[in-house]
Amino acid sequence: MLNQRQRALNIVQTRTTERVFAPADKISDFFADDVFTLEKMRSTLTPETFKKVEAVIKKGKKIDLETASEVASAVKTWALSKGTTHYTHWFQPLTGSTAEKHDSFFDAQKGIEVLKGSALIQQEPDASSFPNGGIRSTFEARGYTAWDPTSPIFIWGRTLCIPTIFVSYTGEALDHKVPLLKAVEAVDRAATKVCQLFDRNVTNVSVSLGVEQEYFVIDKALFNARPDLVMSGRTIFGHHPARGQQLDDHYFGAIPSRVYNFMKDFEIESLKLGIPVMTRHNEVAPAQFEVAPLYEDINIATDHNSLMMDVMDRVAERHDLKVIFHEKPFAGLNGSGKHNNWSLITGTGVNVFQPSSSARENLQFLTFLVTTIKAIHEHPGMLRASIASAGNDHRLGANEAPPAIMSVFIGSELTSVLQELENNGNVKVDKGDNMYMKLGIDKIPQIILDNTDRNRTSPFAFTGNKFEFRAVGSDQNVAEPMTVLNLIVANQLKEFYNEVSKLIGKGEDKKIAIVNILRKYIKESKSVLFEGDGYSEEWAEEAKKRGLPNVKDTARALDAYVAEDSIKMFEEFKVMNAVELEARNEIQLENYILKLQIEARLMGEIAMNMILPAAVDYQSRLMDNASKLASLGLDNSHIMAVITKVNGYIQTIQTKVNAMNDERGEVNHIEESRDRAIAYCDRIKGKYFDEIRNAVDKLELLVDDEDWPLLKYREMLFLR
């Protein structure tokens, strides 16, 4: 009888490729078709109402019920014309995924389709049923979703989706969006004040984000035949294939036809939803790919990334494929990240990280560059905590992934510019002198534009006109790391402005004051700059000498969130209070524990129920063969050697799984979440996972291929 592995392999052989056709020849003819855009608002609302809504979106004004009712009527009419039957408040709770509860437009009592303004503005889901870190009890279930007008309403499937925030009855944030919006407001205020040192016409600064999403794709039948992939998102067993990524032949190679059609299909759906997908390509590992949209406002880019992941999941079903977003689904191969390309744009249209032909603007460029570096130097723990997860722990520091050490790469030429600024910043500037020329600032445009250094090993790299935060995990909601990044930069910009203002108040020339503070920051933060190989052991040793933290596990990394300085900063900028931070810390610790607990249970179940029976059967056949050889007087030492190896691995698996289960029982009784998380990290994952996996993977090389119950890496990664 065929086992699950063999049945899955047979199914894959029958797959066919179906071509996908776009709804129009030009993308511009269907882009944002399923989005209630400003243009659609303008054409369906009265001019007076449209102006009010535009003020809400662009200036943060509050919306009144009368205006909301007119918007609700217009969006309902538009949605019904598109064939929708239901609407939902679409939000991003602390589960790591999106959430929605569909309500019908149809009012049976009135016999008509209805969407009230009050329903557009606010809904009341059960707050206690979502992760809340103890903020709400089960008997205190009330929580609210509230419309976020700055993120466009859209249609997905036959449901109208209204992007919303999610808060508790007492006002605490229960989602990723609320802290992000507050952090963006904080960096807007702080950056605007700094920009006004250079240009008084700047009245606001927005945050731009482009998210490069990496992922794996395998056949759905193969995915479903691996219980570890189904239950944990990664393979907890599996020997490295003879051919992996060592030939460097997958990166930017020809996209397999089934995957290509899947890509085309989800890109069409994404484009209809207003997601500006731009780039697709093979990544380094076999079966690994990347999609990258254009830059957008950070709030919309964050929503679009979460939405695009949903779209990819659902569209993959049409093609009998499965998308894997786990950061490290296959050991020994590249993991998947979500590179966050972050920049700040003034209301006058200037990217503050873009070098210019203007020396004055280059001083502004250096100001934002250096203050960002200083922010990373001062708060590496918070940045590390913002990307902490059980999945990302497997990835950081592994195959072509940045290490857990938060360093900054700016390239050799820019490093030289900062060194020159530090060393020459105290030059005497006489009346009529060109300070920019004396400091070498006027040379920056040519230097930057002619040098495009990149360092794939850096977690936080300057790439010409933006910073790329490469350490973010592929399965993560980008709102969390972006909240922290914007917060620490806002804090540093505020400090910079205050320090410069103090010097100006003492009579120092503004430009000289700016340069003097920059020199001070460069000197204080240059230990965080690193141009070399972040994968090397030498860097880990050097980072330790520099005093840079290297926290490799989530259980300890999360401490930075609830450190006194972190809480003070979050509260000062009104991003989150101590209660919210403690709650999120508790949620993340519990999530980490549960994921390791699931993996440990899977490891025990698969090893004992699938691997050992196959190994014992194979061992019995070997013993029978050895006995027959001996009865004929023939040498059976080679068979006995294999039997001894198999028996040794069987014993290791039995001993270690039983010991792990016993110790897990003890760990589960540890009361404090942090202590329990550390125990799971050290006493379960660190102590048993690798040993059990090694024994199973060695058996995979010995047991008859026909009898091995688990799909092998070569089958999952290369059969499409």
N, C-alpha and C positions, 0 to 999 in steps of 0.2 A: 504494500500500500504506500502511495506517495505521502511524504511528510509535507508540512506547510511550506518549507523551503522549495521543494521540488514543484509543488503546485504553483507557487508564485513565479518560478522560472518559466514554467510552461505558459502561464498567462502572458508574460512579457513577450514571448515569441509571437503571440497573435496580435499584438498592438499594431495599429495603422496610424498614419499621419493624415490629419485633415487640415486642409488649407483654411486660413482665416482671412476674411475680407473686411476692409474698413468700410464704414458707412458712406464715405465720400473719398474722392481722389486726394483732396487737400485737407490736411489736418485743420486748417483754419475754418473749414466748413462745418466741423462738428466739435471743435474744442469748446469745452464748458457748456455743451448742450444740456447737461443735466444739473446745471448750477443756476441758482437764482441770483444772477450777477447784478451789479449796480446798473448795468444797461437795461436789464429786464425790469428792475425796480423803477427806473426812470420812465419806462414806457407804460407801466401799469399803475403807478401811484400818482396822486395829484402832485403838482409842483411843490406845494407847501409841505406835504408829507414827506416827499423825497428829500427836501432840504433838511428836514428834521432827522431823518434816518442817516443821511450823509454826515450830519454833525455828530451823531452818535458814533458812527464808524470812524470818522477821521479825527474828531476832537474829544471823544470820550464822554460826550453829553449823555445824560440819562434819558431813557425813552419813557414816554407816558403811555397809559393804557389806550387812549384814543388812537394814537399813532400806531401802536402795536396791533390794534384791531384792524386798521386799514391794511397794514402789512400782511397780517394773517389772512385776510380775505383775498388779497392779491396773490399771495403765494399758494393758497389753496386752489384758486382758479387755475393757476399755472400748473400745479402738480396734477390736478385732475385731468387736465388736457394732455398730460404725458402718461396717463394710464395708472397713476398711483391710487391706492385704496387706503393706505394707512400713513400715519406720521409717528415720529419718535424723537425724543430728546436723545441725542447722540453724545455720549460723554466718555471720559477716560478715567475710571476709578483706579484705585491702587492695586488692581489685580494684574496689571501688566498688559491688559488688552482693552478693547473698547466695549461699551455696554449700550444696550438699547431695549426699550419696552414699546412695542408697537400698539398704537391705538387707532381704531378705525375712524375715518372721516364721517362715516354714516351715523346719523343720529336717528335711531329707530322710532323714537317718539315723534320727532318732527318730520321724518321721512325724507330728509335731505342731508347732504354732506355739509359738515360744519367744522370750522377751526376758529376758535375764539382767540382774541388777543391775549387773554389771561393764560390760555393753554400754550400759546407761543412763548410767552415770557417765562413761565414757571411750571414745573411739575414736581411731584412728590414721590420719589422712589423710596424703597425701604433702606435706610442708611445702615441699619445694623447688620444687613446681610452682605455688605461689602466690607473689605478690610478697613478697620478704623483705629486699630491700635488701642482699643479701650476707650476711645472718645465717646462712643455711644453704646449703651447696653441694648440687649435684645428687646426689652420692654420700652426702650426709648428709640423707636425705629424711625422717627421722622427725620427726613433730610430733603434737600431741595436741589433740583437742577434748574439753572437759570440761563436763558438765551445769551449767547455771546455774539452780538451783531457784527463783530469784526472778522468773524470767520463765516464764509458764505454758506447758506442753506443749500443742500444738494439732494438729489434723488439717487438712491442705490437700490437696484431691483425695482420693486413697486412700492417703495416706502420713501416718504419725505423725511429727510434727516436734518434735524436742527442742532447744530453744535452748541453745547452748553458747558457751563461749569457745574461742579457738584460740591455742595457744602452741607454741613450738619445743621440741625435745628438751631444750635447755638453759634453758628457762624464759622466753625473751623473748616478748613479746606480738606476735602476727602478725595481730591483728584490731583492730577498732574498739572492741569491748566491754570488753576488759580495762582499758585506760587510763581509759575512762569510769567504770567501777565504782570504780577507785582514786581518781579525782578527786572522785567523789561522796562517798566515805569521808572524803576530806580536808576537803571543805567541811562535812560533817556535824560532824566534830570541832571545826573552827575556829568554826563558827556556833553550836554548842551552848555553847561556853565564853563567847562574847559574849552569847548569850541569857541565860545564868545571871547576868550582871550585872544583869538586870532581873527574872528569874524563876527561882528555884532549882529549880523543879519541872520545868524543861525538861531532858530527858535525851538527846534526839536531834533532829536537824533533817533533813528529807528534801527532795529537790529535785523540784519539779513542772514539767512541760513540756507545752505544747500546740503542735502543729506544724501550721501552715497550709500546705498543699501546693498550689502552682500548677502548671499543666500545659497543654499544647495537645493538641487532638484533631483529627485529620483522617482522611479515608477511607483505608483500608489500600491500595487500589489507587493512590491519588494518592501516598501515601508511597512505595510500592515503585517508582513511576515516576520518583522523584528519587534518583539514585545518591548524591548528596551527603547527603541525609537518611538513607538506609540505612546509609551507611558512616561518617558523622561525627556524625549527630544534628542537624545544622543545614544550612541552605541557604547554600552558599558563593557562589551567584549568585542573582539575582532582583531585578528592578526593583520599587520600591515601587508598590503599586497606586494607582489614582486615589483610591480610597476605602480608608482604613485604619481608624484609630481616632479620626480627628479629629472625628467627629460625636458622640463620647461616647455612642453608642447601644447599645453592647454590654454595658457594665458593669451588672450586676444586671438585664439584660434577660431576656426569655423564653428559656428554654433550648431549643435545637433538639430536635426529638422523638427523633431517633436518639441524640443525646448524652444526653438525659434518660433514655432506657431503659438506656443503658450505665451511667450514674451509679447508677440504681436497682439495677441488677444487681450492680455491684461493691460498693455499699453493703450489700446483703443479705449477700454473701459476707463482707465485712469484719465486719459485726455478728455473724455466726455465729462468727467468729474472735475475738470479744471486743473488736474495735476500735470504740471509741465514736464513730463518725462522727456529726457533728452538723449541719454546715452545707455547703451546695452553692450555687454561684452562678457566673454568667458573670463573667469578669474583664474588664479594660479592652480588651485586644486582641481582634480577631475570632478565633474558634476557641480562645480561651484561657479556662480555667476554674479553679475552686479548690474544694478539699474541706478541711474542718477538723474534726478530732475534738475531744472534750472533753479537759481536762487529765488527765494520769496521772503516776504515778511515772516519773521520767526514764528509767530503764532499760527499762521496759515501753513507754513512749511511743516510744523510739528503735527498739526491735524492731518495734513496730506500724507505724511509718512505713515501714521497709524492707519489711515484709511487705505493707503496703497497696500499695506501688508494684508489687510482684510480682503482687498480685491484680489491680490495674488493667490491667497489661500483658496478663495471660492472659484476663481477662474481655473486654477490647476485641476480642480475636480473634473472640469469639462474635458480635460486632456488626459485623464487617468494618471495624473502626476501628483506629487506631494512636494510642497515647498517646506524646507527645513530652515528655520531662523535661528536655531540654537547656535551659540557662539563656537562650540567645538563638537560637532556631531561625530566626527571621525578622528580618532587618535592618529598622530603622526602626520597629519595633513594640515594645511592652513586652516585656521578658524575664520569665522566671519565677523566682521566689524560693521560699524555704521559711522563712517567718517563725517563729522560735523564741520562744514566749512562756514566759518562765522566771521562776520564783519559788521561795522557800524557805518551807517549812512546818514549824513546830515540832511535836514529839510531842504537845503539848497542843492542837494544832489551830489555831494562830495563824499567819496569813500575815504574815511580817515586813515585807512591802511594802504591807500594808493599813493605811491610816490608821485611827485608832480614836478613840472618845470619851474614852478614857483618856489623860491627858497623859503618864503613864509609858510607855505603849505607843507613844505618838508619838515619844518620845525614842528608843525602840528602832527605830521606823520610820526616823527620820532617820539613826540609826547605820548601818543596813544600806543605806539609799539612798546616803549619802555615801561609805561604804567601797566600794560597787560603782562609783560614779563615779570614785573614786580609783584603783581597780584598772584601769579602762579607760584612765585618764590615764597610768598608769605602764607599761602593757603594750599599747599600740595595735598594735605590730608583731606580737605573738603572735596577737592577735585577727584581724588582717588575714591572717596566714599560715593561720589555721584555716579560712578560707573561700576559699583560693586554688585556682584551677583554670583550665584553658584556657577552659572554657565560661563561668565566672563573670567572667573578664576581659572578655569581650564585653559582659556585662550591667552591671557596676558603673559608675556614672556615666552610663549611657545612659538611654533612655526610662523615666522614672519608676522608676528603680532607685537605691538609695543610692550615694553616691560611695565610692571606695576610702579616703577619709579617715575614720578611726574617731572619731566624735564622739558626744556623748550629748545627747538631747533630754529635758527634764523639764517643759517648759511654763513659761509666764511666771509663773504664780502660785507654783509651787514654787521657781523661780529667786529670786523675791522673798523667800520664806521663808528660803532659804539665805543670801541677802545680809543679811537681818535677823539671822540667827543669827551670821553672821561678824562683823557690826558691833556687835551688842549682847551678844555672848557673854561679854564681860568686865565685865558689870554687877556691881555689888556686891550680894551676896545676904546679907541679915541674917537672924538667927534668926527663924523664924516667917514669913519671906517665901515666897511661892509662886514658886519659880524658873521653873516651866513657864510661868506667866503672864507673868513678866518677859521671858522669851525669846520669847514669842509662840507657843510650842509648842502651847498649848491651842486655838489657832485652826485647826490643820491639818485636822481632819476636814471642816469646812465648806468650806474652801478647795479641798481635793482633790475632794470629792464633787460640788461645784458646777461644777467645771471639768474638762472632758474633752478638753483639747488633744491633737491628734494631728499628727504631722509625717511624711508619707510619704517625705520626702527624707532622714530620719535613719537611719543604719545601726543605732542602738541607742537605743531610745526608751522612756521610762517611760510606761505607759499605764494609770495608775490604781491597780493593785495588783500589777503585774508589769513586767518589762522585756521588750521585744520586739526581738530581734536580727533585723533585717530583711535584712541583707546576705548571709545564707546562701543558697547556690545551690540550685535546685530539684532537681538531680540528685545532690546530695551526701548522704552519710550524716551525720545530724545529730550522731552521737557525737563527731566530731572537734571542731567548734566548741564543743560543750557540755563536752568535756573541758577545753579551754583556758579557757573562761569560768569553770567551777567551780574550776579550779586557781588562776587569778589572784585570784578573789574569796576563796578559802580563804587564800591567801597574805596578802592585805590584811587580812582579819579577824584573822589571827594577829598581824600587826604591830599592829593596833589594840588588841587585847587586851593585848599586852605593854606598849604605851605607856601605856594607861590604868592597868594594874596598877602600873607604875613610879611614876606620879603618886600613886596611892592609897598606895603604900608610903612616900611622902614625907609622908603625912598629909593629902593633899587629899581633900575630900569626893568620893565616887564620882560623883555626878551632875555636879559641876563638872569633874571630871577628864574625863568623857566629852565634855562640851560643849567643853572646851578642845582636845581632840584633834580633834573634829569641825570646830571653827573652823580649825584648822591645815590639815586635809585640804581644806576648802572653798577656802581661799586658794591652796593648792598645785595644785589640780586644776581650777579654774574655767575654765581655757583650753580644756578639752575640751568644755565646755557650749556648745551652739549651737542657737538657736531659729529661725534663718532658712532660706532656700532652699538646701538642700545641692546642688542641681543647678547653681547659678550659678557662673560663672567668678570672681565676686567672692569667693565662699566659699573657693575654692581658693587665691586670693591671701591672704585673711585667715588661713586655716589655716597657710599657710607662715610668716606673720609670728608666729603663735602657737607655732610649732615643732612642729606636728602633721604626721606623715609622710603622704605621699600616694603610696603605692607602687602603680602601676597594673598591673603585670604579675606573674604568678605566679613567674617565674624569680627575681626579686629579692625578692619578698615572703617566700619560703620561708627566706631567710637568718635571719629572726627565730627560727625553731625551733632552730637550732643555735648561736645566740648564747650566749656564756658565761653570762649571767644567766638565760636560759631553761633551759639544761641544769641549772644549779644549782637552780632552783626545781622542775623536774620530779623531780630526784633527791631533793631535801629532803623532798618529800611522797610519795616512792616511787611516783610515777605512771608514769614511764618513766626508764630510765637513758640515758647518753650513747650507748651502742651502739644502742639502740632508736630514739632520736631521729635519729641519723645515718642509720640504715637507712630510716626513714620519709621523711626528707628526700630520700634517693637515689631511693626509689620514686616520690615525687611529681614530682621533676625529670624522671625517665625517662618518667613518664606524660604530663607536659606536652610533652616533646619528641616522643613518639610521636603525640600528638594533632595537633600542628602539622605533623608529617611527613605524617600521613595526609591532612590538609586540603590541604597543598601538592601532594601527588601527585594527589589528586582534582581540584584546581584545574587542574593541567596536563592530566590525562586528559580531563576534560569539555570544557575549552576547545579542546583540539586535535582530539579525536575526535568531538565532537558540535556544538560551537558553530561552529568554523571551517568545516566542510563545509557547514553550513546557510547561513552568511554568504557563502561563496564562490559557492554555487549561486545565491543571491539576487543577488549582485553580477553574475554572468554574465548573468542574465536582464535586469538593468538595462542592462548594456552592450549587449546585443542590442537592447533597446528604444531606447536612445540612438542606436545605429547606424542603425536603421530610420528614426527621426525625421530624422536628418541626411541620409539618402538621399532623403528627401522634401523636403528644404530647410526643415524645421521646426525651431523653437528647441528644443534639448535641454539647455539650461543647468540647468534644474531637476533633470533626471535626473542630469546630471553632478555636481551638487552632492551628491546623495545617494551616488553612487558614490564620490566623494572621501571622504565621511565614513565609509562602510563600509570602504573600503580603509585609512583611517587607523586604525580600530579593529582591523582584522585585523592590521595591521603591529604595533600595540602589543601585542596578545595574543601573537603569535609571538615578538616580541623579548623581552618580559618573561617569558614562560613558559620560553623557552630559557635566559635569564639566571638565572632562579630555580632551574632544575634544575641548572645548573652550580654555582651558589653553594651549593645544598643539598648537592651532592657534597663540597664543601670543608668545610662545617659538620659533616657526618657524621663527619669524621675528627678533630674536636676531642675530645680524650681526656676532660677533666674534665666531669662531667655539668652542673655549674652553668654553666660557660663555654659548653657546647654549647646549654643551654637559653636563655641570654641571646642567643646568636647566632641561634637560631631565632626568638626574639622580635623582635630588631632587624633582622637581615639577611634574614630570610625573610618573616615575617608583616608586620613594619612596613614593609619596603621594597617588597614586591611584591603582597601580598594585595589592598589597596584599589585599586591601579592596574589590575590584571588584572580585578578585579570591575567596576570602573567601565566598562572597555571592553566587557565582555560585557553588562552591563546596558544600556548605550547601544545596542548592537546589537539587544537585545530590543525596543527601541522602533522600530527601523528595518526589521528583517527581517519578511517576510510572516508573519502570525500562523499561517497554515496550515503553514508550514515550520519554525517554531521548535520545537526538539526538547524543551525543558524545560517542565514544567508551570509556569504563572505563579502569582504570589502570589494573584491574584484567584480562581483556580481552586481552589487548595489551601485557602484561608481561608474561602471563601464557599459552596463546593459541599458539601452535607452529605446 
